[in-house]
Amino acid sequence: MRPGVRGGLVSVGRKGDKGKPPLVGAGLTGRWLIAICLEQCHYGSMADSTHEARLAVLIDADNASAQHVERLLVEIAKYGTATVRRAYGDWTSTQLVKWKSELLAHSVQPIQQFAYTVGKNSTDSALIIDAMDLLHGGTVDGFCLVSSDSDFTRLAARIREQGLMAYGFGQRKTPKPFVAACTKFVYVENLAGEEVATKQKATPEAATASAATATKAQAKPSLKGDAKLATLLSEAVETAADDDGWAQLGSVGSNLSRLASDFDTRTWGYSKLTDLLKAHPGYDVESRSPGDGKQKVWAVRSKTGK
C-alpha cells in the first residue's frame, strides 16, 4: 500500500476498497499523516517561490525594427522567461529582409502572413488570434507585445482583464491608448541609447561617430521644467508619505508604475529612480532607518512640503 496525494489531500488505501474514507489506511498514524502533509506543503511552496513568469513575445515585424531585438530580449528577461518567441509579417516582402539574421540569432519563429489586400494589414489579425489561443491555453503568465500600432489596444486590455501581465514595447510615437492599456510600456528609444553606448567600433572614425551618438543619446532632459514628471512624482510621493512627509523609495516606485505604465527613469537619462530624485531640485533623498533596528532604506521628501 502506497500513500498518494490528490487535490492537496493525502489519500491511502488499496484499489478496489469500497466504503473507506480517503484518509483511512491500515498502519497510517497521525504523525505520518502530518509529516506527509508538511512535506507536500514544503515542496509546493518551494515550487511557487522559484517559479519564473513564462512570457509570450509576439512581435509585429511590420511595426517594429529588427535593430532592437537583442536589447529587447535583454529587457524582457527582467520580467520573466520568453518561452514563446514569434514575429509576424509577410516574409516574402523585401521590407523585412533585415529581420532574417535577427530571427536566427535569437530563436524567434517567423509567422508568415500574406497581405491579402493592398493597404490592409493582416499581420495584426494573425497576431491577435495567436495571442487569444495562448491566453486561453494557460501556458503563459504574461505577454510582450512589440509594436507601435494602436490596433493592439484592446488585446492588451483583454490580457489584463484575464489577470495576466501585458508588457508593451514600441516607439515614442505609439498612441497613448495602447500605452495606457499595457501593465508596463517600454519605449525602444530607451533601449537604443543603452545599445549605442555599449558598442565599440573598430576604426577611429567610427569610434568618434559612435561616441558622439552615445553622448547625444545620454543627454539628460531638464527635470525642473517637466510638468508631467512633476505631477507624477508629487502624486507618488504624497500617497506614500508618512506624517513627516518622508516616503520609502520602493513605495514611490510602485506608485509611479501604477500611475503611468510608461514611466521609465531612462527617459530622463537616469538608470535608477534614486539617481533621478537626487538630481531633481524639488526633492530631498536620504538613507533612513524605518525603526526597530531595521536596515536603512532610501526615502524621499518634497522640499515644498517641509
Backbone bond lengths (Angstrom), bond angles and torsions (degrees), N, CA, C in turn:
res aa  C-N    CA-C-N  psi(-1)  N-CA   C-N-CA  omega(-1)  CA-C   N-CA-C  phi
1 M - - - 1.470 - - 1.514 109.45 -
2 R 1.317 116.12 132.08 1.463 120.76 -174.35 1.522 110.31 -127.16
3 P 1.339 116.25 123.86 1.469 118.30 178.91 1.512 110.94 -68.54
4 G 1.341 116.88 149.30 1.458 122.61 177.12 1.508 110.60 -139.67
5 V 1.327 116.29 174.22 1.456 120.91 -179.19 1.518 108.46 -124.23
6 R 1.327 116.05 127.18 1.456 121.04 179.22 1.513 109.35 -130.70
7 G 1.334 115.93 120.05 1.460 120.07 175.65 1.511 113.47 60.88
8 G 1.354 117.42 29.56 1.456 120.76 178.74 1.513 113.24 88.97
9 L 1.358 118.87 -5.48 1.459 122.45 178.04 1.514 109.49 -109.58
10 V 1.339 115.87 146.56 1.453 120.78 178.86 1.519 108.14 -86.89
11 S 1.311 117.71 125.16 1.460 121.54 179.35 1.510 109.73 -124.42
12 V 1.347 116.78 140.01 1.450 121.61 177.87 1.512 108.49 -134.83
13 G 1.337 115.88 162.85 1.463 119.47 178.25 1.507 110.87 137.22
14 R 1.300 115.68 162.16 1.453 120.55 179.58 1.512 110.46 -87.29
15 K 1.317 116.07 151.32 1.436 120.05 175.39 1.526 108.83 -64.99
16 G 1.274 115.08 135.79 1.449 119.26 178.97 1.506 113.49 96.39
17 D 1.346 118.71 -13.16 1.455 121.06 176.67 1.513 109.06 -68.84
18 K 1.305 117.01 122.61 1.443 121.50 -178.59 1.522 110.58 -113.01
19 G 1.305 114.88 147.48 1.459 119.60 176.32 1.504 114.18 84.51
20 K 1.322 118.40 -1.28 1.462 120.98 179.87 1.519 109.94 -96.89
21 P 1.336 118.04 139.37 1.467 120.87 174.73 1.523 109.41 -62.45
22 P 1.341 117.65 151.76 1.476 120.29 -176.72 1.512 114.09 -65.18
23 L 1.332 118.83 -18.90 1.460 120.94 -178.76 1.524 112.39 -103.49
24 V 1.304 118.29 17.93 1.458 121.86 -179.47 1.510 108.74 -109.47
25 G 1.312 117.58 131.00 1.454 121.17 177.19 1.510 109.80 -158.21
26 A 1.298 117.01 147.57 1.454 121.31 -177.14 1.513 110.23 -65.63
27 G 1.320 116.20 130.36 1.453 121.34 174.08 1.503 114.88 82.06
28 L 1.329 119.38 -1.28 1.471 120.90 -179.56 1.521 109.04 -89.78
29 T 1.318 116.28 113.78 1.460 120.77 -178.04 1.507 110.66 -88.96
30 G 1.316 115.75 168.48 1.459 121.27 178.58 1.507 111.78 -61.89
31 R 1.337 117.52 -36.62 1.465 120.74 -179.98 1.517 111.39 -64.89
32 W 1.341 115.02 -41.03 1.460 118.54 179.04 1.520 110.18 -62.91
33 L 1.308 115.39 -42.91 1.463 119.95 -178.50 1.527 111.24 -61.32
34 I 1.342 115.64 -44.04 1.464 120.06 179.39 1.521 110.42 -64.94
35 A 1.346 116.52 -41.43 1.463 120.54 -178.50 1.521 111.17 -62.51
36 I 1.358 115.70 -42.41 1.453 119.76 -179.35 1.520 110.60 -65.63
37 C 1.343 117.02 -42.04 1.463 121.09 179.44 1.519 111.16 -62.23
38 L 1.351 115.70 -43.97 1.463 119.48 -179.49 1.516 111.12 -64.81
39 E 1.352 116.42 -37.63 1.458 120.08 179.81 1.529 110.90 -64.60
40 Q 1.349 115.35 -43.50 1.451 118.98 179.57 1.526 111.32 -64.59
41 C 1.337 116.65 -40.72 1.461 120.54 178.38 1.509 111.15 -63.79
42 H 1.346 116.00 -38.77 1.464 121.18 -178.82 1.523 110.73 -62.76
43 Y 1.340 115.82 -50.39 1.461 119.10 -178.40 1.513 111.56 -69.90
44 G 1.338 116.82 -31.53 1.455 120.11 177.08 1.510 111.51 -65.22
45 S 1.339 117.23 -41.98 1.462 120.67 -179.92 1.515 110.81 -69.08
46 M 1.350 117.33 -34.31 1.459 120.20 177.35 1.520 110.81 -64.76
47 A 1.332 116.14 -39.63 1.462 119.61 -179.96 1.515 111.18 -65.03
48 D 1.357 115.55 -39.32 1.450 119.46 -179.66 1.520 111.52 -67.44
49 S 1.354 116.16 -40.04 1.462 120.13 -175.75 1.525 112.29 -71.47
50 T 1.354 116.43 -27.55 1.456 119.46 -178.00 1.528 111.65 -95.76
51 H 1.309 117.85 -1.78 1.467 120.77 -178.06 1.530 110.20 -68.73
52 E 1.302 115.35 129.99 1.458 121.20 177.35 1.519 108.60 -109.19
53 A 1.325 115.65 138.18 1.461 120.64 -175.95 1.525 111.31 -58.14
54 R 1.322 116.22 131.90 1.461 122.18 176.17 1.531 107.84 -93.08
55 L 1.313 116.02 123.42 1.458 120.47 -173.58 1.525 111.27 -117.67
56 A 1.324 115.03 141.17 1.462 121.66 174.04 1.527 108.56 -101.47
57 V 1.317 116.57 115.87 1.462 122.17 179.94 1.527 108.11 -95.59
58 L 1.321 116.34 111.08 1.460 122.24 -177.98 1.529 108.48 -115.89
59 I 1.328 116.40 114.93 1.459 122.17 -172.74 1.525 110.51 -107.53
60 D 1.296 115.69 126.21 1.465 122.13 172.07 1.527 106.91 -87.63
61 A 1.326 116.51 91.36 1.467 120.83 -173.19 1.526 112.54 -63.22
62 D 1.323 116.86 -22.51 1.470 119.90 178.67 1.531 111.54 -71.58
63 N 1.335 116.12 -22.01 1.465 120.59 -177.49 1.525 112.12 -127.28
64 A 1.328 116.54 32.66 1.464 121.75 177.79 1.521 108.50 -147.39
65 S 1.316 115.74 154.22 1.464 120.93 -177.23 1.522 110.97 -101.31
66 A 1.317 116.21 136.62 1.461 121.74 -179.24 1.526 112.08 -66.61
67 Q 1.324 117.96 -23.30 1.464 120.31 -175.07 1.525 113.02 -69.58
68 H 1.345 117.06 -15.85 1.460 119.78 -177.22 1.530 113.68 -97.42
69 V 1.331 118.40 0.77 1.461 120.94 -170.89 1.524 112.24 -60.22
70 E 1.325 117.45 -46.68 1.469 120.23 -176.71 1.525 111.63 -61.06
71 R 1.342 116.59 -50.95 1.464 120.14 179.78 1.530 110.90 -66.30
72 L 1.303 116.19 -30.81 1.458 121.38 179.02 1.525 110.90 -63.29
73 L 1.322 116.74 -46.50 1.460 120.86 -179.59 1.525 111.77 -68.68
74 V 1.327 116.44 -32.28 1.473 119.73 174.91 1.522 109.88 -64.87
75 E 1.325 116.76 -42.09 1.463 121.32 178.05 1.529 110.89 -64.47
76 I 1.314 117.05 -42.72 1.465 121.60 -179.67 1.518 111.24 -63.25
77 A 1.327 117.20 -32.19 1.464 121.26 179.91 1.530 112.08 -62.08
78 K 1.331 117.97 -19.47 1.466 121.57 176.91 1.528 111.25 -69.02
79 Y 1.331 116.25 -24.90 1.457 120.91 -174.68 1.523 113.52 -103.32
80 G 1.328 118.18 -15.67 1.458 120.68 -179.90 1.516 111.39 162.07
81 T 1.337 115.63 -163.34 1.458 122.00 -179.10 1.524 109.89 -104.18
82 A 1.318 116.08 128.37 1.465 121.24 179.88 1.521 109.29 -79.38
83 T 1.332 116.99 84.28 1.465 121.40 -177.88 1.528 111.79 -75.64
84 V 1.323 117.19 -27.15 1.466 122.31 177.20 1.524 108.18 -120.08
85 R 1.334 116.23 126.70 1.470 121.02 179.68 1.526 108.74 -132.63
86 R 1.317 116.01 109.65 1.454 120.30 -177.91 1.521 110.89 -135.19
87 A 1.336 115.01 143.69 1.460 121.08 176.48 1.518 107.92 -126.10
88 Y 1.332 116.36 129.40 1.455 122.08 -173.78 1.528 110.80 -108.32
89 G 1.326 115.41 136.89 1.449 119.63 178.45 1.514 111.26 172.78
90 D 1.306 116.31 174.81 1.455 121.89 174.26 1.521 107.25 -91.50
91 W 1.320 115.71 96.54 1.462 120.80 -172.20 1.527 112.79 -76.95
92 T 1.329 116.52 -2.92 1.468 119.60 172.65 1.522 110.92 -82.40
93 S 1.333 116.71 -10.09 1.455 121.48 -179.29 1.531 110.64 -83.24
94 T 1.316 116.56 142.97 1.464 121.65 179.08 1.535 111.57 -72.38
95 Q 1.323 117.89 -14.12 1.464 121.22 -178.50 1.528 112.23 -69.15
96 L 1.334 116.88 -19.99 1.460 120.68 -177.46 1.526 112.56 -106.45
97 V 1.336 117.25 16.20 1.454 120.63 -175.03 1.529 112.46 -63.03
98 K 1.327 118.20 -30.20 1.473 121.36 -179.00 1.520 112.33 -70.76
99 W 1.317 117.36 -15.32 1.460 121.36 -178.18 1.533 112.60 -75.65
100 K 1.323 118.05 -25.09 1.462 120.77 -170.65 1.517 113.33 -54.54
101 S 1.312 116.71 -52.28 1.471 120.15 -177.54 1.522 111.86 -65.21
102 E 1.338 116.82 -34.63 1.464 120.17 -179.68 1.523 111.31 -70.76
103 L 1.321 116.97 -37.55 1.459 120.93 178.53 1.523 110.59 -63.02
104 L 1.318 116.54 -43.39 1.464 120.96 -179.92 1.524 111.49 -68.19
105 A 1.313 116.66 -41.82 1.471 120.95 -175.79 1.519 112.34 -68.02
106 H 1.332 117.47 -29.21 1.470 120.31 -173.98 1.522 113.19 -117.82
107 S 1.315 116.75 17.59 1.470 122.40 175.15 1.527 112.06 52.89
108 V 1.317 115.39 48.76 1.461 121.42 176.29 1.524 108.14 -100.99
109 Q 1.327 117.02 126.86 1.454 121.25 -177.09 1.524 111.09 -83.15
110 P 1.338 118.07 120.73 1.473 119.98 177.70 1.528 110.38 -77.71
111 I 1.309 117.06 131.66 1.461 122.82 176.92 1.526 108.11 -109.89
112 Q 1.325 115.66 115.05 1.457 120.79 -176.66 1.528 111.22 -76.08
113 Q 1.313 115.73 131.17 1.454 121.70 175.67 1.522 108.28 -141.25
114 F 1.322 116.33 107.85 1.460 120.77 -178.95 1.527 110.57 -70.92
115 A 1.312 115.75 147.64 1.463 121.33 174.88 1.530 107.40 -83.29
116 Y 1.316 115.88 100.83 1.463 120.36 -174.99 1.530 112.29 -69.40
117 T 1.334 116.07 -32.28 1.461 120.51 -177.42 1.518 109.06 -132.07
118 V 1.300 117.23 138.14 1.462 121.36 179.12 1.528 109.41 -65.22
119 G 1.341 115.34 129.85 1.461 119.60 178.17 1.510 113.84 90.15
120 K 1.356 117.81 -5.41 1.456 121.56 179.76 1.526 109.49 -112.24
121 N 1.331 116.44 139.25 1.459 120.70 -177.83 1.525 109.54 -101.76
122 S 1.336 116.50 104.55 1.461 121.15 179.73 1.522 111.97 -86.62
123 T 1.345 116.99 -9.33 1.457 121.05 179.21 1.523 111.15 -62.54
124 D 1.334 116.49 -40.03 1.459 120.58 -178.56 1.523 111.52 -57.87
125 S 1.327 116.47 -45.16 1.466 121.08 -178.20 1.523 111.24 -63.09
126 A 1.329 117.38 -42.35 1.464 121.03 179.94 1.524 110.94 -63.42
127 L 1.318 116.25 -42.31 1.467 120.77 179.33 1.525 110.72 -64.35
128 I 1.313 117.14 -43.76 1.469 121.28 -178.07 1.531 110.71 -65.30
129 I 1.327 117.21 -41.53 1.471 120.63 179.23 1.522 110.72 -62.21
130 D 1.336 116.97 -45.19 1.468 120.25 178.35 1.523 111.33 -63.87
131 A 1.326 116.30 -38.45 1.463 120.30 179.43 1.526 110.85 -62.63
132 M 1.323 117.91 -41.55 1.453 120.96 179.35 1.517 111.34 -67.42
133 D 1.332 117.33 -36.12 1.470 120.38 176.01 1.524 110.64 -62.51
134 L 1.322 116.55 -44.58 1.465 121.05 178.79 1.520 110.89 -66.33
135 L 1.329 115.94 -38.35 1.466 120.89 -179.07 1.517 111.16 -60.56
136 H 1.311 116.86 -45.61 1.470 121.16 -178.24 1.523 112.43 -83.64
137 G 1.350 116.73 -15.25 1.456 119.57 177.31 1.517 113.20 -74.32
138 G 1.329 116.94 -22.54 1.461 121.02 177.24 1.506 115.07 72.33
139 T 1.328 117.91 20.66 1.469 120.75 -177.61 1.521 113.21 -96.06
140 V 1.344 117.54 -5.52 1.461 120.66 179.84 1.523 110.06 -130.79
141 D 1.325 115.31 158.40 1.462 121.92 -179.54 1.523 112.48 -104.44
142 G 1.325 116.61 -9.18 1.456 119.86 -178.81 1.516 110.88 -171.86
143 F 1.337 115.00 169.78 1.459 121.38 -177.49 1.523 110.12 -128.11
144 C 1.328 115.01 144.64 1.457 121.81 172.48 1.527 107.06 -116.63
145 L 1.321 115.62 107.19 1.459 121.56 -177.48 1.527 108.70 -97.53
146 V 1.314 116.08 113.49 1.464 121.07 -175.91 1.521 108.76 -103.32
147 S 1.316 116.16 100.59 1.452 121.47 -178.88 1.524 109.66 -172.80
148 S 1.321 116.13 157.71 1.465 121.29 173.59 1.525 109.93 -111.10
149 D 1.332 115.38 21.07 1.461 122.54 -173.98 1.527 110.39 -99.43
150 S 1.318 116.96 131.40 1.462 121.29 -179.43 1.523 112.77 -73.18
151 D 1.342 117.99 -8.86 1.463 120.60 -179.54 1.528 112.39 -64.31
152 F 1.327 117.67 -15.68 1.464 120.68 -178.81 1.538 112.61 -95.91
153 T 1.312 116.56 9.77 1.465 120.81 -178.89 1.522 111.50 -60.04
154 R 1.317 116.74 -49.61 1.459 120.19 -178.21 1.522 111.23 -67.05
155 L 1.322 117.90 -35.13 1.463 121.23 177.39 1.523 110.81 -61.31
156 A 1.350 116.93 -46.52 1.461 120.89 178.96 1.526 110.81 -60.31
157 A 1.338 116.21 -42.09 1.462 120.17 179.43 1.528 111.03 -64.95
158 R 1.328 116.65 -39.26 1.472 120.69 179.87 1.522 111.03 -65.56
159 I 1.308 117.21 -39.00 1.470 121.37 178.14 1.523 110.01 -62.06
160 R 1.313 117.14 -42.89 1.470 121.27 178.81 1.521 110.97 -66.37
161 E 1.318 117.08 -38.04 1.464 120.43 178.36 1.524 111.59 -61.74
162 Q 1.327 115.71 -29.94 1.465 121.16 179.38 1.528 111.60 -79.42
163 G 1.330 117.19 -4.83 1.460 120.97 178.91 1.511 114.39 89.39
164 L 1.332 117.77 12.46 1.459 121.95 179.05 1.524 110.10 -103.54
165 M 1.323 115.50 163.67 1.453 121.72 179.46 1.523 109.94 -83.46
166 A 1.320 115.50 136.19 1.470 121.40 177.51 1.524 108.41 -120.36
167 Y 1.336 116.15 103.03 1.458 121.85 178.56 1.521 108.81 -96.97
168 G 1.319 116.44 131.48 1.453 121.12 178.44 1.520 111.53 -113.02
169 F 1.326 116.55 145.50 1.463 122.15 178.71 1.519 107.93 -137.63
170 G 1.330 116.07 121.95 1.453 119.60 -178.87 1.516 111.86 -166.25
171 Q 1.311 115.90 -179.55 1.459 121.52 -179.85 1.525 110.60 -79.01
172 R 1.329 115.72 168.12 1.469 120.33 -179.13 1.531 111.83 -65.27
173 K 1.310 116.89 -19.67 1.462 120.37 178.40 1.528 112.52 -77.43
174 T 1.339 117.60 -3.00 1.466 121.28 -179.57 1.525 110.61 -56.91
175 P 1.326 118.79 130.66 1.469 121.30 179.80 1.529 112.20 -57.10
176 K 1.325 116.21 140.15 1.459 121.99 -176.00 1.530 114.37 -58.87
177 P 1.348 119.44 -35.19 1.474 118.15 178.84 1.523 113.26 -59.08
178 F 1.338 117.56 -39.26 1.465 120.50 177.98 1.520 110.61 -68.28
179 V 1.323 116.53 -41.32 1.468 120.75 178.61 1.529 110.55 -60.17
180 A 1.330 116.67 -45.32 1.462 121.55 -177.97 1.520 112.24 -69.57
181 A 1.331 117.71 -27.71 1.460 121.12 -178.32 1.521 112.14 -73.15
182 C 1.321 117.37 -21.49 1.461 121.58 -178.33 1.533 110.87 -83.04
183 T 1.326 115.63 149.21 1.460 120.63 173.71 1.520 110.17 -64.05
184 K 1.307 115.10 -41.26 1.463 122.33 178.55 1.514 107.64 -145.00
185 F 1.344 116.73 133.37 1.461 120.45 178.66 1.523 109.13 -124.65
186 V 1.335 115.50 131.19 1.465 121.85 -178.32 1.529 108.93 -118.16
187 Y 1.322 115.46 127.41 1.463 120.06 176.85 1.531 109.72 -81.33
188 V 1.329 116.31 129.82 1.464 120.38 -176.35 1.524 111.40 -66.83
189 E 1.321 118.04 -20.50 1.466 119.99 176.42 1.528 111.11 -61.92
190 N 1.326 116.76 -33.20 1.465 120.18 176.92 1.517 111.27 -66.70
191 L 1.328 116.07 -35.64 1.461 120.66 177.84 1.522 110.56 -73.07
192 A 1.320 116.52 -36.32 1.472 121.41 -179.68 1.516 111.18 -63.47
193 G 1.338 117.18 -35.98 1.456 120.83 179.25 1.508 111.48 -63.01
194 E 1.348 117.25 -40.43 1.457 121.46 178.36 1.522 110.93 -67.37
195 E 1.337 115.74 -39.47 1.453 120.14 -177.79 1.517 111.40 -65.93
196 V 1.319 116.65 -43.53 1.470 120.60 179.80 1.518 110.82 -64.40
197 A 1.335 116.20 -38.29 1.461 120.62 -176.38 1.517 112.68 -68.80
198 T 1.349 117.81 -25.61 1.458 120.52 -175.07 1.525 113.44 -95.97
199 K 1.323 117.71 -13.47 1.469 120.39 -177.64 1.531 111.03 -79.26
200 Q 1.320 115.40 139.62 1.461 121.80 177.52 1.519 108.48 -115.50
201 K 1.322 117.48 129.80 1.463 121.81 -178.89 1.528 110.86 -97.47
202 A 1.338 115.36 155.77 1.461 120.35 -174.63 1.525 112.64 -77.53
203 T 1.306 119.14 -46.60 1.460 122.02 -174.75 1.523 111.03 -88.84
204 P 1.350 117.94 151.29 1.472 120.98 178.46 1.522 112.09 -58.89
205 E 1.354 116.88 -38.83 1.463 119.69 -179.70 1.523 110.74 -63.42
206 A 1.318 115.64 -44.56 1.462 120.10 -179.61 1.518 110.47 -67.59
207 A 1.341 117.25 -36.55 1.456 120.88 179.77 1.526 110.66 -64.25
208 T 1.350 116.22 -39.83 1.467 120.36 178.40 1.525 111.14 -64.44
209 A 1.334 115.22 -43.44 1.466 120.08 178.97 1.518 110.62 -64.30
210 S 1.348 116.12 -39.60 1.467 120.08 179.86 1.518 111.19 -65.79
211 A 1.338 116.42 -40.20 1.456 120.69 179.59 1.522 111.33 -64.34
212 A 1.351 115.53 -39.87 1.463 119.93 179.10 1.527 110.68 -65.01
213 T 1.339 116.07 -40.97 1.463 120.45 178.67 1.516 110.74 -65.83
214 A 1.329 116.67 -41.33 1.457 120.93 179.95 1.521 111.13 -64.39
215 T 1.338 116.32 -40.72 1.461 120.45 179.16 1.517 110.92 -62.73
216 K 1.339 114.91 -41.73 1.464 119.37 178.63 1.519 110.73 -64.77
217 A 1.359 116.43 -40.62 1.461 120.70 -178.46 1.521 111.27 -68.13
218 Q 1.371 117.00 -30.16 1.449 120.64 -176.17 1.524 112.57 -91.90
219 A 1.308 118.46 -0.53 1.456 121.12 -179.88 1.523 109.84 -60.20
220 K 1.319 116.22 130.29 1.464 121.10 -174.81 1.524 110.19 -91.28
221 P 1.339 117.19 123.45 1.460 120.28 176.09 1.528 110.37 -65.22
222 S 1.304 116.52 159.29 1.460 121.26 178.84 1.522 110.95 -67.81
223 L 1.311 116.50 133.07 1.465 121.35 179.04 1.526 111.69 -88.67
224 K 1.313 115.84 -30.06 1.462 120.78 -172.95 1.524 112.91 -65.85
225 G 1.328 117.28 -39.80 1.459 119.59 -175.04 1.517 114.46 -96.93
226 D 1.334 117.98 10.25 1.461 121.40 -178.08 1.532 109.29 -88.61
227 A 1.334 116.03 100.40 1.469 121.02 -175.88 1.526 111.85 -66.97
228 K 1.330 117.28 -38.95 1.462 120.29 -179.41 1.526 110.89 -63.92
229 L 1.329 116.08 -45.16 1.459 120.45 178.96 1.522 110.40 -62.94
230 A 1.328 116.74 -42.22 1.461 121.08 -179.83 1.531 111.55 -59.45
231 T 1.322 116.46 -41.96 1.467 120.91 179.70 1.521 111.26 -66.43
232 L 1.332 116.85 -44.16 1.463 121.00 -179.81 1.529 111.51 -62.22
233 L 1.332 115.92 -47.99 1.458 119.99 -178.97 1.527 111.19 -63.67
234 S 1.317 116.53 -41.57 1.465 120.63 -179.12 1.528 111.11 -61.25
235 E 1.328 117.18 -45.84 1.459 121.09 -179.42 1.526 111.40 -67.67
236 A 1.339 116.62 -41.34 1.458 120.77 -177.95 1.519 111.86 -66.91
237 V 1.335 117.12 -42.02 1.466 121.37 -179.02 1.517 110.65 -72.50
238 E 1.319 117.23 -44.21 1.460 121.18 -177.98 1.525 111.91 -61.65
239 T 1.324 117.07 -38.99 1.461 121.36 -179.38 1.522 112.01 -66.63
240 A 1.326 116.78 -35.02 1.461 121.11 -175.93 1.531 113.56 -95.55
241 A 1.331 118.06 -3.56 1.474 121.80 -173.10 1.525 112.17 -72.92
242 D 1.339 115.47 148.36 1.462 121.13 174.09 1.529 109.11 -89.43
243 D 1.332 116.62 -167.78 1.464 120.60 -176.39 1.523 112.74 -64.71
244 D 1.338 116.35 -25.44 1.462 120.75 179.74 1.528 112.76 -90.83
245 G 1.332 116.01 0.87 1.460 119.66 178.79 1.511 115.06 90.65
246 W 1.344 117.39 -3.01 1.464 120.63 -179.18 1.528 110.07 -86.86
247 A 1.324 116.18 139.31 1.467 122.05 178.63 1.525 109.32 -128.54
248 Q 1.326 116.08 134.80 1.457 119.29 177.76 1.520 110.06 -67.62
249 L 1.322 115.47 139.72 1.462 120.85 -173.53 1.527 111.96 -62.41
250 G 1.324 117.21 -34.71 1.457 120.42 179.19 1.519 111.78 -61.86
251 S 1.322 116.46 -42.31 1.455 120.97 178.99 1.527 111.10 -68.05
252 V 1.326 116.43 -37.61 1.465 120.71 178.09 1.528 110.38 -63.24
253 G 1.330 116.14 -43.07 1.460 120.42 178.83 1.523 112.42 -62.18
254 S 1.332 116.64 -40.81 1.466 120.88 178.00 1.520 110.82 -64.26
255 N 1.334 116.51 -40.80 1.461 120.58 178.97 1.524 111.40 -64.57
256 L 1.326 116.76 -39.50 1.466 120.46 179.99 1.531 111.45 -63.74
257 S 1.336 116.35 -38.77 1.461 120.08 179.20 1.519 111.22 -65.95
258 R 1.337 115.66 -34.86 1.471 119.40 178.98 1.522 111.42 -74.33
259 L 1.320 116.48 -35.44 1.462 120.57 -177.93 1.524 112.57 -73.45
260 A 1.336 116.77 -36.42 1.463 120.74 -177.65 1.526 109.25 -144.51
261 S 1.321 116.29 114.17 1.463 120.30 -177.29 1.529 112.18 -64.26
262 D 1.332 116.72 -23.54 1.468 119.72 -178.07 1.526 113.07 -98.79
263 F 1.337 117.49 12.77 1.469 118.23 179.04 1.527 109.58 -67.04
264 D 1.314 115.61 127.70 1.461 122.14 -177.49 1.520 107.54 -152.84
265 T 1.312 117.22 119.13 1.467 120.37 -178.02 1.527 112.07 -60.63
266 R 1.335 117.22 -23.41 1.469 120.62 179.01 1.526 111.89 -66.69
267 T 1.327 117.13 -20.18 1.457 120.31 176.75 1.524 110.75 -61.28
268 W 1.326 116.08 -31.89 1.471 121.70 179.71 1.524 112.10 -101.98
269 G 1.330 117.04 10.38 1.455 121.11 174.52 1.518 115.54 87.56
270 Y 1.346 117.58 17.54 1.470 120.97 -179.48 1.527 109.76 -121.38
271 S 1.313 116.02 137.08 1.464 119.80 -177.81 1.520 112.19 -81.29
272 K 1.342 117.20 -22.66 1.460 120.45 -178.15 1.524 110.95 -130.97
273 L 1.332 115.27 152.69 1.460 120.83 178.17 1.524 110.75 -64.83
274 T 1.319 116.65 -34.40 1.464 120.50 178.42 1.524 111.12 -58.66
275 D 1.322 116.14 -45.91 1.467 120.55 -178.90 1.525 111.52 -65.27
276 L 1.319 116.51 -39.65 1.462 120.01 -179.97 1.525 111.23 -63.64
277 L 1.336 116.57 -45.01 1.461 120.31 -178.32 1.522 111.82 -70.11
278 K 1.319 117.48 -33.50 1.465 120.38 176.36 1.523 110.73 -65.16
279 A 1.340 115.92 -35.08 1.459 119.85 -179.45 1.526 112.68 -80.85
280 H 1.321 116.80 -18.11 1.467 120.03 -177.75 1.531 110.15 -75.44
281 P 1.323 117.81 130.43 1.471 120.57 -176.51 1.531 113.95 -71.07
282 G 1.307 117.43 -11.26 1.458 118.97 -175.18 1.511 114.89 -98.16
283 Y 1.367 118.11 5.03 1.464 119.50 -174.58 1.527 112.33 -137.69
284 D 1.330 114.88 147.32 1.459 122.88 171.88 1.519 108.35 -103.61
285 V 1.320 117.04 137.68 1.459 122.32 178.66 1.517 108.51 -125.32
286 E 1.340 115.90 127.62 1.463 121.31 -179.41 1.525 110.11 -138.35
287 S 1.328 114.34 155.97 1.459 120.90 172.02 1.523 107.12 -91.80
288 R 1.335 116.81 112.96 1.456 121.65 -172.89 1.529 110.89 -125.66
289 S 1.317 115.69 152.49 1.464 121.35 177.69 1.518 109.63 -93.60
290 P 1.341 118.32 130.20 1.462 120.78 178.15 1.530 113.21 -73.29
291 G 1.345 117.18 -2.82 1.453 120.99 179.18 1.514 112.59 98.88
292 D 1.346 116.09 175.29 1.465 123.10 179.28 1.525 112.32 58.38
293 G 1.334 116.21 30.11 1.455 120.25 177.54 1.514 114.91 73.08
294 K 1.311 117.35 12.40 1.464 120.81 -178.39 1.530 111.00 -76.15
295 Q 1.326 114.95 157.06 1.455 121.09 -178.97 1.529 110.75 -65.21
296 K 1.326 115.59 146.75 1.458 120.31 -178.91 1.529 110.97 -67.36
297 V 1.322 114.45 146.37 1.454 121.32 177.93 1.526 109.20 -131.22
298 W 1.333 116.04 159.84 1.453 119.72 177.50 1.520 110.25 -74.87
299 A 1.309 115.44 136.36 1.463 121.54 178.83 1.530 109.10 -134.43
300 V 1.332 115.76 153.41 1.459 121.54 -176.13 1.515 109.62 -131.87
301 R 1.336 115.64 147.12 1.463 120.73 178.18 1.530 109.37 -144.36
302 S 1.315 115.45 140.97 1.454 120.06 178.08 1.506 110.42 -71.21
303 K 1.312 117.04 136.05 1.458 120.79 179.05 1.510 111.36 -69.81
304 T 1.321 116.51 -28.49 1.475 118.91 179.95 1.516 111.85 -78.29
305 G 1.338 117.38 -14.88 1.461 120.31 -177.79 1.507 113.45 -98.11
306 K 1.338 117.21 8.94 1.463 120.47 179.26 1.514 111.49 -64.67
